[in-house]
């Protein structure tokens, strides 16, 4: 299947606030060769994001953050989520720019040597958002405390966590968000290679 195998009949903006909701009328090719009937869907438009897991290969440690999340409240999950650093990509920015900027704003952390992990759709059935995920080299000495932009009402707790402890938290189900889960799973699989590469 490719882009010629669907047809957007109509697209309109239904609501605009901090985010936006668009309405779609569309149809698409079926696997048996025919076409679907007209489908009506709403799509949550929140832009695209970049996320980074800062990793210190010398100290074998990661930088994690914790902050209040209203979506977690609505989902009946813990309101304060353990996460990795992330932010929305603004016009004119690259995903790498955002990863570096947000690391500084959210954690007072400088990252370099960004390694792309993957780009994925968190909820393709109802949102256009994609996330570009990275692992970034950092020096974790002195990283911690509370950070964030006051103008954005951010109150972000930052901690440097030994790799083994971060792995144990992951295996214990402490993380409830995809960027942290995917990035830590990736680090478990690639840590030895990364340490060799960044120690050379």
N, C-alpha and C positions, 0 to 999 in steps of 0.2 A: 504494500500500500504506500502511496505517496500523496503529495499535496493536491493532486488532481482528483483524488478519490474522496474528497468531501466538498460540500458547498455551503457557504454561509449565506443564508437567505436574508437575514437582517441582524444587525448588532446595534444596541442602543444602551446608553448609560441610564441605569435605574436609580442609582443613588450615589452621591459623592460627599464624602466627609474626610476624615483622616485617611481613609482608604476609599475605594470605589467598587461598585458592583455593576457589571454590565450584563445585559440580557442578550441571549443568542437564540435565533431560530436557524436550524441547520439540518442537513442530512448527510449521510456518508455511505460509501460503498460497503457492501456486506462481503464476508469471506466467500459466500457462494456465487458472487458476481453481480447480484442485484443491488438495489438501493434501499436504505432504511426509509421509514416514514419521517415526517418532520418531527424534529426533537427540539424541545424548548429547555434551555438551561440558563442558570445564573452563574457567572464567573466572578470570583473575588479577585480584584486587581490590587495588589499591594507592592508591585515592583519586584525587582530581583535583588538578591542578597549575596554577600560574601561572608564566609566564616573561616576562622583560623584557630587551630590548636597550637599554641606556642610550646615548643619542646626544647629543653636544654640537654644536649647530648653529653655534656661534661658531667653534669650532676644527675643525669637520668631522671629528669623531673618535667612535669607539665604545669602550665598555668591554667587554672580554672576560675570561673566566676560564678556568682550566685546572685540572682535578682528576682524581684516580684514580677509575676506574669499574669495578666488578667485572663488570658486564654486558658491558663491552667486552672484558674478559679472556676471558669465556666465549664471546664471539662471534669470538675470534681477531683483534680489532682493537686499535689502540694503547690501552694501559691508561690513559694520561693523555689526556683528551679536551679539546679546545678547545671552549668552550661559551658560552652566555649565561646570565644569572642565572635561577634557577628554584627553586621550592619547592612542597611539598604544602600544599593548602588545608585548614586545620583547621576543626573545627566553630565556627561563629560568625564566621568570617573571610570577607571577599570576596576575589575574585581580585586586585583592585587593592591591598587591604591586604597580601596576600602578596608581590606584586611589590615594593612599597615596603620591606617588612620585610626580605626576602631581599637586596635591593640593599644595604641597610645592613650586614646580617650577613656576606654573602659578599664584598662588595667595598668596604665603607666609603663607599658611594656613595649620595647622595640623588637620587631621581628624582621628577619632577613632570610635570604635563601628559601623563599616560598616554594613548596613542592605541591603541585596540584594533586588532590586526591580524587575528586570527581565533581561533576555537575549533575544535580538531580532535581526532580520535581517532588516537593513534599506532599502535595495533594492534587494530582493531575485531574481528578474527577471534578474539581470545583474551583481551582485556583491556578492562575497563570504563573505564580511565583516559581523561580528556580533559585537554587543555592549553589554557588561555586565554593567548594570546600578545599582548604589548604592545611598543610602542616608547615609551621614556620620556625626557623631556628631562632633561639633567644638565649640570652644570659639571664637566668632567673634570680641571680643574687639580688636581694633587697626588694623583690617583687611581692607585693601583698598590700593589705589595707583596704580602704573603701575609696572608690573612684566613681567617675561618671560626670556628665555635664549637668550642672545645676539647672540650666535653661530648659533641659529636657526632662527634669525631675528624675534623673538617674541616681540610684543608690545601689552601687554594685560592689559586693564583697569579693575581693581577689585573694586567691591563695596559690602558693606553689606546692605541688603535691608530688611526692616520689612516684615514679612510674608504677611500681608494684602496688601502691595504695590506690592509684587511679584505676588500675586493672581490677583490683578487688571490688571497688565501688561499682564498676561497670557490671561485673559478674553478679553482684548482689542486687542489681536492678535499681541502683540509686539514680540513674539518669533517665528522664522521661521525654527527652527531645532528640530528634534525629541527628542534628549536626554533631552533638557530643558522642552519641552512640557510634555513628559511622566513623568519625575521626579516631576515636579510641580503638575501635576494632581494627582500623587500618594501621594504627601505630603498633598494635600488638603483632600484626603480620609483618611489618616493615621496619621495626625498631632496630634490629641488628644491622641491617643494610644501611639505614640512615646514620647510625653511629659511626660505622666505618667510613661512609662518605663524608660526613661532617668533621671527622677527626683527622682526615687526610690533609 
